[in-house]
Amino acid sequence: MNPIKSYRTIFVLLTLALLLTIFINISLGSVSIPLKQIFLSFYTGEVEKESWKSIVLNYRLPKAITAIIVGSGLSISGLLMQTLFRNPLAGPFVLGISSGASLGVAILILGASFLGVTITTYAFTNWGMAIAASLGAFLVLSAVMLAAVKVRNTMSILIIGLMFGSLTAAIISVLAYFSSASQLQQYLFWSFGSLGNLSWAEINALLVVFLIGVLLVTLIIKPLNSLLLGENYAKSMGVNVKQTRNLTLISTSLLTGVITAFSGPIAFIGLAVPHLTKLMFHTSNHKILLPAVAISGAIIMLICDSIAQLPNSEYTLPINAITSLFGAPIIIWLLIRKRKINY
């Protein structure tokens, strides 16, 4: 079969799968809503119960959109990191950006009593958490970018990012040691990750930063293909390696930072989806892989969220647990079955 036609077929199937998972995700929840009423909520607005319309439009739809953005953003970030460092174990959190965001939230939640600071109730809202996480992520990003200017070796940047992650984890541990049980519980719940409880204004902010990050990625598609064969080869092809590296770091930081800020640290997706996509498409061309990982990441995130909702139950499992619990065995099985992933 013609490879181009094969790719088109897979993209069509992925798009259909995305639409199906969106519908399934919206139709599931603690409140059972007839399928007809869900459609009416979107098209006519005339539903039997006004509460059903409110649940669909103000909770389930925003959560589904958040899942799409989170899944796509983390998957793209993971692909960028694996390409930049030429390491299959690299993910969106290797730069320490997520750790910086976690540190910002930890200082907000755990550091109040330790620092003797009185924090208002507003600080513990979604916006307060997002701002604290964004400041922490920006702090680490600034340090990593400064290191990128001073260090020429890409692998050194990877090590520096991992060290920043260890440093922030150590500071969080100190803050946790001096915190109360209620503070620890609040921070623990944030670290579980969550796709719900975002307002439309918060989703719009998340979407704007996401689109900026994706736009930056589209500017470096060809240089990324050259980097797969090494920096020396990329330089021989006329690629500005330093500029490409900086744009990759900035776009990854934007995507990872804003997602962690609004949804908490979510594991597995950024590491695993690029592998799944490469096994599916059998190509290293980023022109194909980038949209493919974006769609695949959104699908997997929607599936994990649907499982986490425990349909017809009032309980919702931590999304972090679901992404790892169901995703990691799948990746292990695929890697053992295929034995090799091409980079």
N, C-alpha and C positions, 0 to 999 in steps of 0.2 A: 504494500500500500504506500502511496505517496506520503512522505512524512508530514507535509503541510496539511493534507487532507486529514491525516490521522490526528494532528494537533487540533484542527478545527473540530473534529468529532469529539475529542476529549473535552475541549472547552465548552461545547454545547451541552454535553452531559453534566459537566461541573456546574454550569449555569442553572440547568434544570434541578440539579441536586440542591443548589443553594436556595432556589425558590421554594422547593419542597421542605427543606429544613426550617426556613423562615416561617412557613405556614404551620408546621408541626410545633415549633417553639412557641408561637403565639397562641396556639390552641390548647396548650397544656398549662396547668396551674392548679392551685389549691381550690379554685372555684371552677366548677364544670360549666362551660358555656357552649351551647349548641353551635355547630359550624355555620349554620345559616345566619345566626345572630352576629357572629364574628365578621362575616362578609358585609352584613348590613351596617355594622359599625363603621366600615371604611367607605361604603358607597352612598348610602342614603342617610345614615345616622338615626334611622327610625328603628329602635330596638325595643324589645318587650320590657327590659329593665334598664333604667338609666345607669345603674351600677355596673352592668356588663360593659356598656360603652366606655365608661370611665376606666375600668380595669384594662380593657384592650388598648385604648388610645393613650392612657396616662401611665401605664405600668408595663404591660407586656410588649407593646411596640417599641417604646424607648429602650427596654432591656434587650430586645432583639437587635436593634440598631447598634447599641453599645457592644454586643457580642460580635457583630460584624466588624466594627472598627477595631476592637481589641484583637480579634483573631487575625485580621489582615495585617494590622500594624506590627504585631509581634512576629508574625511569620516573615514579613518583609525584612524586619530588623535582623532576624536570625540568618536569613539568606545573605544579607550584606556582611555580617560578621564572619560567617563561614568562608565567604569569598575573600574578604580583606585579609584574614589571618590564614587562609588556606588550611583550616582546621575543622574537621567535621563535628568536633565537640564544642565549638564556639557558638554562643547564643546571644540574644539581645542584652543579657545582663552581665556579660564579661567585662564591660567597661566600668562597672561599678555605679552606673547611673541609677539603677533600681535600688541599690544599697544606699545611695545618697538620698533618694526619695524616702526610703524607709527611715533613714536617720532624721529627716525633717519631721516626719510624723511622730517618731519616737520622742524627739525633743518637745514637740507640742503636747503629747499625751503623757509621757513619762517624766519629762524634765521639769514640769511645773513645780512639783514639790521639792525636787532636788536643787533647782535653781532659786527657789523661794519666790517665784513669780506667780501673780494672780492672773489667770486667764479667763476671759469672758466665755459665756456659753456659745456665742457666735463662732468662736474659734474651733469648736468641735463639730460644726456643720460640714457638709460635703465640700463647700467652697473653702472653709478654713483648712480642712485636711489637704485639699488639692493645692492650695497656696503653699502650705508648709512643705509638702512633698516636692512641689516644683522648685522651691528655693533650695532644698537639699540636693535635688538632681542637678540644678544649675551650678551649684558650688562644685560638685564633683566633675561636671562637664568642663567647667573652666579649668580645673586642675589637669584634666586629661588633655584638653586642647593645648594648654601651656606645655605639657610634656611632649605632645606631638610636634611642637615647634622646635623643641630642643633635641628630641630623639629622632634619628633617621630610621632606625630599625623598627619595622612594624611589630615584630614579636615583642619588643621591649614595651610597646604601648599596651599590648595584651597583658603582660606581667604587671605593669603599673596599674592597669584597671583592676586586676585581681587583688592587688595589694590595697587599693582604695576600698574595695569590697570588704576585705578582712579588717581594715582599720575602722570602718563605719560599724561593722558587726561588733567589734570590741567596745566601741563607745555605747552602742545600744545595750550591750550586756551590763555595762556599768550603770546606765540609767535604770535598767530593769531591776537591778539589785536593790536600788534605793526607792523603788516605787511600791505603791500599795497594790493589793490584789485586784481592786476594781480598775486601776489604771492598766495593769498587766492584761486583764481580760479585754479591755477596750482595744488595746494595741494588738492583741492576739486576733481578735475578730477582724480588724483591718487587714492583718497579714494573711488572712484566709482568702482574700480577694472577693470581689462582689461586682456583679454586672447590673444589679438593680439599684433603685433609689436615686437615680440620676434624673434631674429635671431636664426639660427641653433646653433651657439656657445652658446647663452644664454640658449636655450632649453637643450643642452648637459649638461651644468652646473646644471640646474634644475633637470635633470634626474639623474645625478650622486648622488646628495645629497638625492634625493627621494629614490633611490635604497639602499643607506646606511641606511636611516631611516627604510625602510621596512625590511632589513636584521636584524636590531636590534630587530624588533618586532617579527620576526620568532623565536628568541632565548627565548622568554618569553611567548609562547602560553600556555603551561601547567600551569605555575604559575598564569597567568591571570585567568584561569578557577577556580583555587583555591581561588583567591582573591574575587570572586563573593560571597563567603560564609563568608567573613570577614577575617581580618588579623590574628586573633587568630586561626581560622581553617587552614589557609594557613601555619602558623608556625607549627601546629600539624602534617601537611602533609610533613614537611621537606623543605618547601619553604623558600628561603632567601628573606624575604619581603623587606628589605632595598635595596638589589641589584635589585630586580624586580621593585621596585618603581623608583629607579634612572634610570634604562634602559627605563622605560616607559616615564619618564619625558624628557630624552634626545632624544628619538626617536620622541616623539610628538613635541618637540621644533625644531628639525631638519626639520621635515615635514612642520610644520606650519610656521616656520621662513623663509624657502627658498621660499615657495609658496607666502607668503605675500610680500617678497622682490621683486619677479619678476612679480607678478600679482595683488598686492594690497590686502587689506582686503576683503575677500569674505564671506558674511554671509550665514546662513541657512544650507548649505551643511553638515558641520561637525556635527551639532546638529541633523538634521532631518534624514539623510540617515541611521544611525544605527537603529533608530526606525522603519523605513520602512523595513529594512532588517530583523529585528527580527520578525516583523509581517508576513513577507513572509516565513521565514524558521522555525519559532517556535522552536528555539533552542538558548542556551546561550553558546554553544561550540565555542570557538574562532578559532578553526581549520577550522570550516565552515564559521563563521561570517566574519573573516578577508578578505578572498578572495571575499566573497559575497558583503561586503560593498565597497570594492575596485571597483568591476565591476559596482555595482549599482550607486556609486558616479560618476563614469565616464559617465555612461548613462545619469544621471540627469543633469550633467554639460554640456554635449553636447546638450541636449534638450534645456536647458536654453539659451545656446549660440546661438542656431539656432533661437530661438524666438527673442533674442536681436538683431539679424542681420537685422530684418525687410526686408525679401526677396524682391529683386527688388527695393530696396530703398537705397539711399546714406547715410541714417542715421543709427546709431547703438546705441541702448539703453544701459545704464549702466548695466553691468552684475549683480552687487549687487542688483539692483532694481528688476531684473527678478527673481533671486533666492529666494528672500523674497516674492515678490508679488504673484508668482505662487506656491511656495513651502509651505509657512506657512498655507494657507487654506487647502491644501491637508493633511498636518499633523494633523491639528485640526479635520478634518473630520474623518480621520483614527482612531485617539485616541478616539473620541466620539463613533465611531462605534464599536471599539474593547473594549473600556472602561479600558483595562488593558494591560500593557506591562510587561513581565516577565524579571527579572534581576537575 
